[in-house]
Amino acid sequence: MRHTISVIVENKFGVLARVSGLFSSRSYNIDSLTVGETTDPSVSRMTIVVRGDDRVLDQVTKQLDKLVDVIEVTDLPAGSYVGRELVLLKVASESGTRTEILEIANIFRAITIDIGHKSMTLQITGAEEKVSAFIEMMKPFGILELARTGKVAMTRELNDKG
Amino acid sequence: MRHTISVIVENKFGVLARVSGLFSSRSYNIDSLTVGETTDPSVSRMTIVVRGDDRVLDQVTKQLDKLVDVIEVTDLPAGSYVGRELVLLKVASESGTRTEILEIANIFRAITIDIGHKSMTLQITGAEEKVSAFIEMMKPFGILELARTGKVAMTRELNDKG
């Protein structure tokens, strides 16, 4: 099963390597990972999407919790949080296909952030399914480059503890 | 100096740990890192923002290039690419402050993705300076949670090689 895990860590050398090493040592593949500072620059927040055996994941999160620089580990229950990602996508385009690409982009509320003679770079944000559907729609035009941030997630207020 | 590095890798166990380990072994701190699949699920793309000595970074990128699972390493020259990030931000809000928060959000084109009695969750996307300015404006209301994806980046067509 797929899990979305939020990990709050001290912003120190090597934390990322230790956290990701823990997953790979258990042959647990990471689908996506994002890490960025919080409002306190000494503290970072990671959001990790992993897939695999639930029992093994339970062991991994317990081990994560024991790492010195890990402050908090939360396995977000499906349905309790909002998840979003951002994708940049460079698609082949010329005068003949540009209008069609822009029409599809409008439907998905994607925006154009760069344009040239042979390509356009579009930005789309949303839940994974929406983003994936947009990527599918762009494939026939020819995707030259694709960069996904991976998911960030936050619990809904009504699901917050305390 | 700050650098934005794009790394194309085989999507295999342990690649993330090896790449991030290479930076930390040189005491090179990672400001942000994102990793996600490309259109080919066997290939992932990482965008890494690091800060430190240029000469050391040069050594690190050369070593990265030598790792078995690394396909391509590009140190993106400032000004040659578009960079974007996505941020989710849960801010304390009640009937007295909600309107004011929404007015500021509108100016930054941030959108509301969850609302409750005590808080709102906002989503903002953009270049780092815009995102940081918005976070500053939200601080007086009380930021309860913050999750940044970190930057993804793509070269502009006019700067593409070949």
Interface residues (C-beta under 8 A of the other chain):
Chain A: S6 N11 K12 F13 G14 L16 A17 S20 G21 F23 S24 S27 Y28 N29 I30 D31 S32 L33 T34 V35 G36 E37 T38 T39 R45 T47 V82 R84 E85 L86 V87 L88 K90 I113 D114 I115 G116 H117 K118 S119 T121 Q123 T125 I135 K139 I143 E145 L146 A147 R148 T149 G150 V152 A153 M154 R156 E157 L158
Chain B: S6 N11 K12 F13 G14 L16 A17 S20 G21 F23 S24 S25 S27 Y28 N29 I30 D31 S32 L33 T34 V35 G36 E37 T38 T39 R45 T47 V82 R84 E85 L86 V87 L88 K90 I113 D114 I115 G116 H117 K118 S119 T121 Q123 T125 I135 K139 I143 E145 L146 A147 R148 T149 G150 V152 A153 M154 R156 E157 L158
